[in-house]
Amino acid sequence: MGSFSIWHWLIVLVVVLLLFGRGKIPELMGDVAKGIKNFKKGMTDEDAASADKTIDGKTVEHKSDEVR
């Protein structure tokens, strides 16, 4: 009683196909794939930009015990 039978899943599948149609589901999945690709590209671009800043930029180390 707690789990769904195959008939429940078939009814859900039919309802989803009626709501979205056959052509809409692949289109939605393509949009999801494009979003994932753009997210990965943005993450690599951000990592490359931060790596460039650390290579080009110079840091100055401050000692806390020095007195002016």
N, C-alpha and C positions, 0 to 999 in steps of 0.2 A: 504494500500500500504506500510505502514511502518513496519508491522509485517509479520512474516513468517506463511504460512499456513501449514497444516498437510502434504501436498505434498512436500513442501520444506524440511521438517524434514525427511520424508521417503527417499527422494533422498540422503540427507546427510548421513543417516544411511546406505544405500546401498553402497555408495562410501567408507565409513569408513570400512565396512565389507569387501569390495573388496580389500582395501589397506592392512588392517592388518590381515584379516582372522579371523575365529572363535576362534582359539586357542590362538592367540596373545593377544587379549584384556584381558582375565582373567590373563594371565601371567604378563601383564603390571600392572594390578590392584594389583596383589600379590606383585610385586616389590614396588609399592607405599606404600602398607601396611607395608612391611618390613622396608622401609625407615622411616615411621612414628614411628614404634616401636623402631628403633634404635635411633631416635632423642629423644624420650621420655626417653629411658634408659640413654642416654648421659646426658640429663638434670638432671635426678635424681642422677646420679653418680656425676655430678659436684656439685649439692647442698649438697650431703653427704660429699664430699671432703672438701667443704668450711666450713661445719658445724664442721667437725673434726678439722680443723685448728683453728677455733675460740675457741673450747673447750680446745685443748691441748696447744695452744699458749697463751703466756701472753703478755699483752699490758702494756706499760708504759705511764702514762699520764704526759704530760708536761704542766707546767703552763707558760703562756706567760709573766707574770709580774715578774717572778723570775729573779734575776740578779746573774751572776756567780761570 
